[in-house]
Amino acid sequence: MFSDTPAPRLFGLAPGVDFPAALIDGLTERMADTPPEAWAQVELIVNTRRMSRRIRDIFDAGPPKLLPRVRLLTSLADATDMPDLPDPVPALRRRLELSQLIARLLDQQPDLAPRTALFDLADSLTALMDEMQGEGVPPSAIAALDVSDLSGHWERAQTFISIVQSYFDKDAEPPDTAAWQRLATLRLIRDWELSPPDHPVILAGSTGSRGTTALLMRAVARLPQGAVVLPGFDYDMPDHVWDALTDGMTSEDHPQYRFARLMQQMELRPDQVTPWSDTPAPSADRNRLVSLSLRPAPVTDQWLTDGPTLPDLTIATKDVTLLEAPTRRDEALAIAMRLRKAAEDGQTAALITPDRMLTRQVTSALDRWDIVPDDSAGTPLQLTPPGRFLRHVLDLFQRPCTAETLLTLLKHPLTHTGQDRNRHLILTRELELHIRRQGIPFPTAEALQGWAEKQDAAEWLAWMAACFMVDPLKGKRPLSDWAETHIARAEAISAGPNATGSGILWDQAAGRSAKAAMQQIAAEAPHGGEMDATDYDSLVSGVLVSAEPLRDRDAPHPHILIWGTLEARVQGTDLMILGGLNEGSWPELPGADPWLNRKMRHDAGLLLPERRIGLAAHDFQQAVAAPEVWMTRSLRSDDAETVAGRWLNRLTNLMNGLPGRNGPKALRQMQARGADWLAHARALEATEPVAPALRPSPCPPVEARPKQLSVTEIKRLIRDPYAIYARHVLRLRPLDPLQRAPDALLRGILLHSVIEHFVRDVTANPSLLTPQHLSAIARERLDSDVPWPSTRRIWQARLDKAAGGFVANEAQRQTAATPVVHETRGRAEIPMLGFTLTAMADRIDRDSEGRLHIFDYKTGTPPSPSEQAKFDKQLLLEAAMATQGAFDGLAPAEVAQALYIGLTAPPKEVPAPLGKEPPEKVWDEFTALIAAYQQADQGFTARRAMQEDKHVSDYDQLSRFGEWDGADDATQEVLE
């Protein structure tokens, strides 16, 4: 195939060329004079499985010929071909071993790092060790670095790095995957030197950014029948620019730097990199424009000299669209619409972006047209149903079972799949309603025993108690025990009661992957030592995150693709959409390195942080050269304005500076094409304006209006009548929260109980009238009724602070009158209206003259006398009821006082204005109020007189508050 030449064979294909198709075209041209069986002797080495499949598809499309041997770069060195090399150590085993070494180091020197960073340090150190092995950098090279100005940090870093020394010693430890790959590659290169293959060997599609790969590329290029084909080689860049790309410290982020370094290592000039095929670039003029825009920063002054030599930019960019969307949602919708049009027109279109949030939004938008894109990234294992299920089970190991955790697992599609799942779902629904009504934050078998008996679900409850309602696993345990317990618990939950096996937990593709991950943990457990529940959680989460994503979506569209940037380097499509071209997204900024700074990496021979930026720049240069290109970005992210990606910024700046080549005009045309699609997107989601709702004041039939209210609801009837209508006429109740929070309502109920108990004790034994006794009762009730330790301490402290003032005032109350009833019910009727008022008085005392003293405890601020006179009439109405003998066990009597007692420090007591608002007057006004609301034309106005506009009603959504406000007139609506 190739003629003998002493120079290495290095070929290239220009940016934008369909790389697999051009690769086969060039191979066909070179194989034209060979017999048909010679095709089977050709060995193609490619860098991705997707490219391998694409090559196979091209051959399948014909004309018929024998298929070359296509091998992946990562599996080129086969362990079966090199039996004398030790098997590589699984990555998880090395991670566990490093975590044990780091744990022992932290035990000896706790000030080096927090214990919570154990697995993060192990992951970071593993990545550094892999890079050192892949680049052939021993620890001694790092130890020899000049760190005179970084002594403190370097001493800590060197302490950690020193613990991996043994993994670099020959024959001391089995090699890691990266080390084994380098050893095997070196062995393969040595074998080629001793006995070079006589068949064609072509390595195509790699940029040589990794040290091991670059070694292999140089070896292949020097084989008698070997060649390397570079993707996206810039033939428009002049030699003096190539010559400047020699220093990684200044050029690592340039898209062609890796090729320049490879040519330098092979002692080749750019003109010695010949095109592999005569396939032309889709737009040679656009390639020249992009090449100039990406010149290294030190030589961008060449824009002034070389820019005027560019062709007419309106022609070069006629197939380029620049879409600058106001938001990411607009960007995603416009991209989805363009992909839909491509599907309708039979075009092959690919969205390329590292922004996974953008790809999810685009996928969601395509769903409205039943288009499922072929997403190369797949679904991460931790986000699949089995992955989420395993992570939910992990929560049971670390903290008590909460109502939220319990119901999350009970409702999971993989729970109770062994048998009778329908009944399981019914019981789950009934259990949720019961927990919401009763407010059970931490369900236990004892708390649910009565409910289970009514539901005939004793067996189901026993299964829940065994699987969910168990104490957290505390302390350190061997990793093998954790893995065994985790798998057993997950299978028991998935199977359900009285069912063997594991249900359908491991049945589907995601389940099989999850099972393999858990089996890997179990297999490597002897190397993991002991750990606690938190460390085990971190370990499992890390294994699930690093697992191979699932790509088993049903029937993806064959022409609508979502690619990562790696696939885009060596693929070809009709339309290429470069999405998310914002700084920080594309390119992604390199993360902080906890071990070595930029100069130290360069001096040691490791990869610089800018390597990823350079690869992303090469991806951009490749993709932007496609036949039709979209470049998209959003002007705002979720919370701030964005900055255009550096390469898009360079391109637009260059075009704006070339009016002689119609650069500004071409840029406006690109933006106009994007604006047209944004207009289409806005039209797609445009809605007809709907008039806002009016402030409601429904007038239901008189017979449907409430015939009974409590005194606490009268305030609501005055301030927000609509809430009374929704609750008593429509019979709508707010859904109780699943996880009851330690809120004001719970605190009020608890403190009412504490005060009632205290007053009863004091009435029976006056010597107990002490702050200590009050605090003791509170402590007992808090321990039994409040399951949140921090809340117990806070509430106890508040009550202890208020206890002294409350006891002092209580002594005066005990002197003036004697408590006679606590939490007593009352009923007062208005016979002519058929209406009943109910009440629950906290406490009523009687003095020596037979007069009554009514008290109501408040954990918040009591209402002022003026508020009570106009709105909050609870105590005034209770006084009126007491004068009528409406309370159980109490005859009609005069009311001496009605008092709100604030349980605060200092205590705040607010009396009801009985002098200005005597019981007779209050009752007459109340009767008139009820009579008014029994008139057919009296509406229940929403938010009639709220105390503050910011106050929220349970029924604001129902009344569509927000479409109207408190200044709007109410609109009555007579209901039948």
LOTORKOL-434451 format. One record per residue (C-alpha): residue in one letter; x, y, z. Coordinates in steps of 0.5 Angstrom, whole numbers, plus 500, padded with zeros to 3 digits. Example, Ala and Ser with C-alpha at 12.3 -4.5 7.8 and 13.67 -1.06 7.14 Angstrom:
BEGIN
A525491516/S527498514/
END
This chain:
BEGIN
M500500500/F506505502/S512506498/D519505503/T521512506/P525513512/A521519514/P515517519/R508517515/L503522518/F497524514/G492529516/L484531514/A482538514/P477540519/G470539517/V471533513/D467527514/F473523517/P470516517/A468517510/A474520508/L479515511/I475509507/D476513501/G483514502/L484507503/T480505497/E484509493/R491506496/M488499495/A485500488/D491495485/T491490490/P487483490/P480483494/E483479500/A488484501/W483488505/A482483510/Q490484512/V489492513/E489494521/L485500522/I486503529/V481508532/N479511538/T472510539/R467505539/R462510535/M467511530/S468503529/R461502528/R461508523/I466505519/R462498519/D456502517/I460505511/F463498509/D456495509/A453500505/G457497499/P460496494/P462489497/K469488500/L472484505/L472488512/P479491515/R480489522/V478495526/R481495533/L480500539/L486504541/T484502548/S484495547/L490494542/A494491547/D491485549/A493481555/T492474552/D497476547/M502478553/P501473558/D508474562/L505481564/P501481570/D494482570/P492490571/V489491578/P482494578/A481501579/L476500585/R481496588/R487501587/R482506590/L480502596/E488501597/L489508597/S484510601/Q486505607/L493508606/I491515606/A486513612/R492511616/L496517614/L490522617/D490518623/Q498519624/Q497526622/P490529623/D492536621/L493534614/A486534612/P479533614/R477525615/T471527611/A475528605/L478521605/F475518598/D476525595/L483525596/A483518594/D480519588/S484525586/L491521588/T489516584/A488520578/L494523579/M498516579/D494514573/E497520569/M504519572/Q504512570/G501514563/E506520562/G512515564/V513520570/P516517576/P515520583/S522521583/A521527578/I516530582/A520530588/A526533585/L522539583/D524546585/V519548591/S523553594/D517558594/L511553596/S515549602/G508549606/H503546601/W509542598/E510539604/R503536605/A502534598/Q509530598/T507527604/F501524600/I504523594/S510519597/I505513599/V504511592/Q511510591/S511503592/Y506502586/F511505581/D517500584/K518494579/D515488581/A513491587/E505491586/P501489580/P500495575/D494499575/T490500568/A494506566/A501503568/W499496564/Q497500558/R503503558/L507497559/A503493554/T504499549/L512499550/R512491549/L508492543/I512497540/R518493542/D515487538/W514491532/E521493532/L524486532/S519483528/P515489524/P508487521/D508486514/H501488513/P498496513/V497498520/I493505520/L492509526/A486514525/G483519529/S487520535/T490527537/G496524541/S494528547/R496522552/G503520553/T502513551/T498514545/A503519543/L508513543/L504508539/M503514534/R510515533/A511507533/V506506528/A508512523/R515508523/L512501521/P514499514/Q506499512/G504504518/A501511517/V497516522/V492520520/L490526524/P483529524/G482536523/F489538521/D490546520/Y493546513/D491554513/M496555518/P503558516/D509555518/H511561523/V505560527/W507552527/D514554529/A511558535/L507552538/T513549541/D512551549/G506548552/M506553557/T504558552/S501554547/E497548550/D490551549/H491552542/P487547538/Q493545533/Y499544539/R498537540/F500536532/A505541533/R508537538/L507530535/M511533529/Q517536533/Q517529536/M517526529/E522531526/L517533521/R515539518/P508541517/D508541509/Q510533510/V503532513/T500530506/P492530506/W490523506/S485523501/D483529496/T476530499/P475537500/A473541506/P466543506/S468550506/A475552505/D474559506/R471558513/N477554515/R481560513/L477564517/V477560523/S484558523/L486566523/S481567529/L484561533/R492564532/P495564539/A494570543/P502573542/V501573535/T493576534/D496582531/Q497578525/W489579524/L491586521/T496583516/D492576514/G485579515/P485583509/T487577505/L481573507/P475571502/D469575502/L466573509/T459573507/I460567502/A465563507/T459564513/K453563508/D451556512/V453559519/T448561524/L449564530/L443564535/E444568541/A438566546/P435570552/T435564556/R437557556/R430555555/D430559549/E436556546/A434549548/L427550544/A430553538/I435547537/A430542538/M426546533/R432546528/L433538529/R426537528/K426540521/A432536520/A429530521/E423532517/D428533511/G432527512/Q438531514/T443528519/A444533525/A448533531/L448537537/I455537540/T456540547/P459539554/D453542557/R449536560/M443540562/L442543555/T442536552/R437534557/Q433540556/V433539548/T431532549/S425534553/A423539548/L424534542/D419529546/R413533544/W414531537/D416524539/I423524537/V428521541/P435523540/D441518539/D445521546/S452518546/A452520553/G447515555/T444515562/P449515568/L448509572/Q446513579/L440516575/T437510573/P432507577/P436501580/G442506582/R437511585/F434505589/L440503592/R442510594/H435510597/V437504601/L443507603/D439513607/L437507612/F444506614/Q445513616/R439516619/P433514623/C427512618/T423518616/A416519613/E419522607/T425516606/L419511608/L414513603/T420515597/L422507598/L415504598/K413508592/H419506588/P417502582/L423497584/T420496591/H415490592/T416487585/G416480588/Q408479588/D401482589/R404489588/N397492587/R395491594/H402494596/L400500592/I394501595/L397500602/T402505601/R397510599/E393509605/L399509609/E401516607/L394519608/H395516615/I402519616/R399526614/R393526618/Q397524625/G403527623/I408521624/P415524623/F419518624/P414512623/T415506627/A412499628/E409501634/A406507632/L403504626/Q400498629/G393500630/W393502623/A395496620/E390492624/K384496621/Q387495614/D389487615/A396489614/A400486619/E404482615/W406488611/L408492617/A412486619/W416487613/M416494613/A419494620/A424489618/C427493612/F426500614/M424501621/V431499624/D436503627/P442506623/L448502623/K453506627/G461505628/K466502623/R464495620/P468491614/L467493607/S464486606/D459486611/W457493608/A456490601/E453484604/T448488608/H446493603/I445488597/A441483602/R437489604/A435492597/E433485595/A429484601/I425491599/S425489592/A422482593/G417484598/P414480604/N414472603/A417473596/T424470595/G429472590/S430480589/G424482585/I426485578/L431489581/W437486577/D433484571/Q433490566/A440493563/A440498568/G439493574/R445488571/S449494571/A448496578/K448489580/A455488577/A457495580/M455492587/Q459485586/Q465489584/I465492591/A463486594/A469482590/E474488592/A472488599/P478485602/H482491600/G477496603/G478495611/E473498615/M469504614/D463507617/A456508614/T458515611/D464513608/Y461507605/D455511602/S461516599/L464509596/V458506593/S456513590/G463514587/V462507584/L455508581/V458515578/S464512575/A460506572/E459506564/P453510563/L446506560/R445507553/D439503552/R434508550/D428505545/A429506538/P433513538/H432517531/P437515526/H439522524/I438526530/L444525535/I447528541/W455527541/G460529546/T466533544/L470526543/E465523538/A465530534/R472530532/V472524528/Q464524525/G461527520/T454530519/D450535515/L448539520/M453541526/I450545532/L455547537/G451549543/G452552550/L458556547/N459560554/E465561558/G465556563/S461551559/W465550552/P470550554/E470548561/L474551566/P480546569/G479545576/A483546582/D489541582/P490540590/W497537588/L501541583/N501547580/R501549573/K509550573/M510544577/R506540572/H510542566/D517541569/A515534571/G513532564/L505532566/L499534562/L498542564/P491544566/E490547559/R490541555/R483540556/I482547553/G486545547/L482539546/A476543546/A479548542/H480543537/D473540537/F470547536/Q475548530/Q473541527/A465542528/V465549526/A467547519/A461542518/P457543511/E452547515/V453550522/W449553528/M453556534/T448557540/R449560547/S444563552/L445571554/R443569561/S444562565/D439561571/D442566575/A447571572/E449574565/T454569561/V460571557/A461568550/G466563549/R473565548/W473562541/L466565539/N468571542/R475571537/L471569531/T466575532/N471580534/L475578527/M469579523/N467585526/G474588524/L474586517/P469591514/G473590507/R471583507/N464584509/G465581516/P460586520/K455584514/A456577515/L456577522/R449580522/Q447575517/M449570522/Q445573527/A439574523/R438567521/G439565529/A434571530/D429568525/W429561529/L428564536/A422568533/H419561531/A421558538/R417564541/A411563536/L411556538/E410557545/A406563544/T399563548/E393567547/P392573552/V387571558/A384576562/P386576569/A381573574/L377578578/R377578586/P372573588/S366573592/P362567591/C355567594/P353560595/P346557597/V344559604/E343552605/A350550603/R353555608/P356553614/K351552620/Q357551625/L364555626/S369555632/V371561635/T378561632/E375561625/I371567626/K377571626/R378568619/L371569617/I372577618/R379577615/D378572609/P371570608/Y373566602/A377561606/I371559610/Y367558604/A373554601/R373550607/H366549609/V362550603/L367546598/R370542604/L377543601/R382542606/P390543605/L394537605/D397535611/P405535610/L408529610/Q414530614/R411534620/A416540621/P418543628/D413549627/A409554631/L403549631/L407543634/R410548639/G403551641/I400544642/L406542646/L406548651/H399548652/S400541654/V406543659/I402549662/E396545663/H400539667/F403544671/V397548673/R394542675/D400540679/V400547682/T392547684/A393540687/N400542691/P402549691/S409548693/L410545686/L409553683/T416553681/P420554675/Q424548676/H418544676/L415547670/S422546666/A422539669/I415538666/A417541659/R423536659/E419530660/R414532654/L419534649/D423528650/S417524649/D413528643/V419532640/P424527636/W428532633/P434533638/S436540636/T429543637/R428540644/R434544646/I432550643/W425550646/Q427547652/A432553653/R426558651/L421555656/D427556661/K428563660/A420564660/A419560666/G421565672/G416570669/F410566668/V411563675/A411569678/N405571674/E401565676/A402566683/Q398572683/R393568678/Q392563683/T391568689/A386571685/A382565683/T382558683/P383554676/V376550675/V377547668/H382546663/E381545655/T374545656/R369545650/G363550649/R357550645/A352556644/E347557639/I343562635/P336559635/M333564630/L339563625/G340555626/F347557628/T352554633/L358557635/T363552639/A370553643/M375550646/A377554652/D385553655/R383555662/I377558666/D378560673/R373562678/D374567684/S371567691/E365572688/G363566683/R366570677/L370567671/H377568669/I378566662/F385565660/D388563653/Y396561652/K399564646/T406562644/G407568639/T405575640/P398576643/P393581639/S392588642/P386590645/S384594638/E385588634/Q381584639/A375589638/K375589631/F378582628/D381577633/K374576637/Q376569640/L376571648/L371576647/L366571644/E368566649/A366571655/A360572652/M359564651/A361563659/T356568661/Q350564657/G353557661/A356555654/F362551657/D361544660/G361544667/L360551668/A353555670/P352562667/A356567671/E359574670/V366574667/A371578671/Q377578666/A379574659/L386574658/Y392572653/I398570656/G404570652/L409564654/T415569652/A421572656/P419577659/P411575659/K406579655/E399579658/V394582654/P387583657/A381583652/P377589652/L371587656/G369594658/K369597651/E366590648/P361587654/P359580652/E352583650/K354587645/V359582642/W354577642/D349582638/E355584633/F356576632/T349575631/A349580626/L355578623/I352571622/A345573620/A349577614/Y353571612/Q346568611/Q343573606/A343570599/D347576596/Q352576601/G359574598/F365570601/T370575599/A377573598/R382576603/R377582605/A381585611/M388581611/Q392584617/E398584612/D399583605/K404578606/H400573610/V399567606/S392564606/D391556605/Y386558599/D390563595/Q391559589/L384557589/S382564589/R388566584/F391571588/G396575584/E392576578/W388581583/D390584589/G387587595/A386594592/D381590587/D373590588/A370584589/T366581584/Q360577587/E358570584/V351567585/L352560586/E346555585/
END
